């Protein structure tokens, strides 16, 4: 492997931000990751793993070693009853992994079709869509411990998965680099499809599919996502920019009394404080932001949940727009919305020195 200097990260982030990395390296194996960790330690340099670049907003040139995770490979580890344990390398394209699972008649990730990014980012963000989350299928995560240089398998319960959250965004940040992920997938004949979230069942009915299979669900989810989300190769974006807020009963009842058309659904992890999840897109659109543009930073015309870079917007301009939207939604509805994407600048990387 080779350490390159002063490399543009524009091809490596779906927002298309023109920022540069002081150092850059492609890594395709655990040995190469370990070597890069030692190099960063010797040079007192922050170390930033980067896979698909589809869920981050870069604010400035990075004085760091950026590791582009480029490993590949999917393998069956074991059969356990009606389930199969499958290891996917961190650099595998997520949608390619979903296709592999569907082709092998293994259920558990079909609702997550067409989510951009790589497999290694799935546990960090606990990616989710249409009633499913990565944590539903993750058995363990294989990592390199930056402190010891050893490879470790972290069981799913230690990863503290939450709504677009995990320990990798908090206490594990800077300590572990994800190498691969092991999933527990179920035989299609013994697997119950998740069809009741959003428009999946309706879309299947419109196609005349009364008894759908894994491929039908994956293909339908892909079509829905293609219709509502902009293609990052044509217009810079990171997909859903905001989390859907989860509100308590009092807040929900106040809002539903005021807005009878307020959509809502049950959160993945219910608790006394977490009563109902409200679509952030509905709040943002009702507040009047859908289609708004400020220079080259804007809100997508077809999906209010998506912030876009029309060409030459900076990360700071996108972030400023985000802050204004959050403040306005909070003022109008009394609900706090937060960004889902990871905001990256040199200050955020300061604690990532090996």
N, C-alpha and C positions, 0 to 999 in steps of 0.2 A: 504494500500500500504506500501511498505517497501523500505527504502533507503539502497542500497547495496554499498559496497566499493570495489575499485580496480578491476573493471570488464573489461574483454576483450571486445573490440568493433569489433573484427574480424567477428563475426556472424551478425553484424548489419551494415556492409558497403560492397557494392558489389565489391569494389576493393580488399577486403580481407586484408586490412591493419591491422597488429597486433599492435594496440595501445590500451591503457587502459583509462578508465574513473575513476577519483578519486571517484565520486559518480554516482550512476545509479538507475533509478526507472522506472517501467512500470506504465503508467497512462491510464485509460480506461474511464474516465469521467471528466466533467468540474470541479467537486468538487475536484477530485484528482489532477488535474492541479493546481487549486487554492491553495491547501495544499502545493504542491511542490514549488510554487512561494514563499509562506510564509517561508518555510523551507530554501530556498536559500537566502532569504533576511536576515533571522536571522543568517545565517552562512556566510554572505558576500561572497557568491559563485556565479560565473557566471552560467547561466541557458541556456542549449542548447537543444532545441527540436530536436528529431531525429525520422524520420518515417521509410521509407524503406532503407535509406542510399544509394540510387542508383544514386545520383547526387552530391556526395561530395568526396573530397580527403582529408583524415586525415593525417596530417604531424607529429604529436607527441602525447604522452600521454596528456590527457586533464584534467587540474585542474579545473573541473567544475562538476555540476550536469547535467548529460545527461538524458533527459526525452524521453523514448521510447513511442511514441504515439500509443496506442494499442486499441483505441475505435473502435466499429463496429456498423453497422446499416445503412440501406437504407430505406427511407420512402417517400411516396407521400404526398406533402403538399397541393397542390391545382391544379385544372384544370382551365386554362384560355384560352378559345377559342380552338385553335388547339395545344396549348402548355400545358405542365405539369411541375409544379415545384417539384423538387425532392431534398431531403436533403440526403447527404452521409456523414457519420462520417469520421473524418480526418484519422483514422487508417485503413479504408477500403483499400484493395488492389485495385489499380487503374484498372487493367485489369478485375477484378471481377465486378467492377462497370460498365465498358463498356459492359461486357457480360449481366449484369442485364438490362441495357438500351436496348440493342438489343433484348433480349428475350421479353421485354415488348413493343416492336415496337416503341421505342422512339429514334428519330434521333438527332444527334448533337455531339456525341463523338466517333462514329464508326471508323473514320480515326485515332483516337488516341489509337487504340487497341494495346495491348502488350507492351505499354510503361511501364517500370518497376517503382516501387515506390508505394506510398500511395496517397489517395485523398488529404490529407492535404498539400502535396508538390506541387500539380498541380497549385494552384494560385501563389505560391512563384516563381516558375520558369516560369509560363505561358507556360506549356509544349505544344509542338506542333509537328505535323508531317503530311506530305502529304496534305498540303493546309489547315489544320485546326489547331486551337489553343484552349487551355482551355478557354480563355476569350470569345470565340464565344458562349459558353454555360453557363458561370457563371453568375448568377443573383446577388448573394451576398455571402459574406464570414463571417461566424460566428466565433468570436474570443473572447479570454479572454484578457482584458486590464490589463497588468501586474501592471500598476501604481495604478489603482483603485480597481482591483479585480472584476470588473463588466464584464458581457458578453455583447458584442456589435455586431451588424450586419452591416458590411461595404458593401455598394453598389459597384457593379463592377467598376463604374466610379471613385470611390475614390481609387481604388487599383492601378491605373496608370499602366495598363498592357502595355508591349511593347514586342519586340522580345526577348524571354527568360528573360524577366525582369518584375518586379513589385515593388510596394512600399514596399513589405515585405522584399526585399533585400536591401532596403535603409532606408527611413525615418521611416518605420514601424518596422524595425528590432530591436528586443529587447523590443518593446512596446507591441506587440500583439502575442499571441500564437493561432494558428488556431485550432479550435475545430471541425468544420464541414463546408461543402460547399454546397450551394444551386444552382442547375442548372435549366435552362429553356430548356427543351427538347421538340421536335416537333413530332407530330403524323407522323408515317411513310408514310401514304397516302397523306399527305400534305407537305412533306419534300423533298427538292431538294438535292440529293446526290452530294458530291464533288468528281469528278472522274478525273479531268484534271491535277492533280499534279503528277509528277513522273510516275512510271510504273503501276499505278492502272488500268487504262482503258485497257492497253495492256495485263496485267495479267488476267483481267476478260475475254477479248476476247479469250485468249489462252485456257481458261476453257470452252469456248462456251457459256458464260453468256452474253446475249444481253440485258436483262432487269434486272439488279442487284437490290437486296434489301439490307437492312441494314446488315443482316447477311453475305451476299456475300462480301460486302466491308470489314467488320471487319475481316472475315476469310482470305481474300486476303492480307490485310495489315499485319496481324499476320504472314502469310507465308513469305511475303517479308522481314519482320524484322528478322524472324528466320533464313532466308537464308543469310542475310548480316551482322548480328551482333552476336558476340560470346556470349555463354551462361555463365553468371557470376558464375554459380555454378561449372563450369569447368575451367574457366580462369577469373581472376579478372579484372573487367572493370566497367565503369560507363556509358556505351553506348556512345553516341556522346560526345566527350570531348570538341570540339571546336564549336563556333558559326560560321554560314556562314556569311562572311563579306558582308556588303551592301556598294556599291561604288557609287561615283558620275558619271555623264555622261562622263566627260573627262577621268577618269581612266578606265571606261568600254570600251570606244572607243579605247583607247591606247592598252588595253589588247586584245580586239577582233581583232584588226588589226594584232597584233603579233601572236595571237593564234586563227585561224579561227574556231577551234573546241571548243572554250571556252563555256561551258554551263552556262546558267543564267536563272533567273526567276524574276518576279516582287516581291518586298517586300510586307509584309502584310500592312504596313503603309507608303504609298508613300509620298514623300515630295520633294521639289526642290533639297535637298542635297542627298536624298536616291533614287538612280536611278535604280540600278540593284543589285540583290543578286547573289553572286557567290558561288558555292559549295566549302567549305573549303577542302573537301576530294579531289577534283580535284587539287587544288593548292598544297596540301601536297603530293599527289601521283606524280604530275608532277615534284615536287622538289626532288623526289627520296627517300622519307621517308617511303613509304608503305612497311611493312614487316621488317623494321629496328628493331634491338634488341641491347640493351645495358645492359648486365647482365640480370636481370629478368624484366627490364622495356622495353617495346617495343611498336611498332605500329602494329596493327593487320594486318595479311597477306591478309585478304579479304576486309577490310574496313579501309581506311587511316584516317577516322575521329575518330577512336577508339584507345585510348591508353590502354595498357593491363599490368597486373601484372602476369608474368609467374610463380610466386611462392613466392618469398621472397623480392620483390622490396619494398623499403620504399616509403612513400609519397614524400619525398624530391627528390628521384631519378626520380619518375614520373614527378614531377614538373620541374626538371632540363631538362628532355627530352622535355617537353612542351615548355619551354623557348627557347630551341635551335631550335625547329621546327618553332616557331613564328618568330624568328629572321631570319632564313633562307628564309622563305616564303616572309617576308618583303623585304629582300635584293634582291631576285630574281624577284619578281613581283611588288614590290612597294605597296603591300596591307597588311594591318594589320589584323591579325586574333587573336582572344582572346579565352580563355577557357570559356566553358559554365558551367562547374562544379563549385561548391563552394569550395574554398580552406580554410581549417579549421586548425588553430593552436591556441595556448593560446593567442597570441597577438590579433587575430581576435575575441576572446571571451571576451576580457577585458571590453568592454562596454556593456556586457549583464548581468550585476549584477542588480537584481530587486531593 
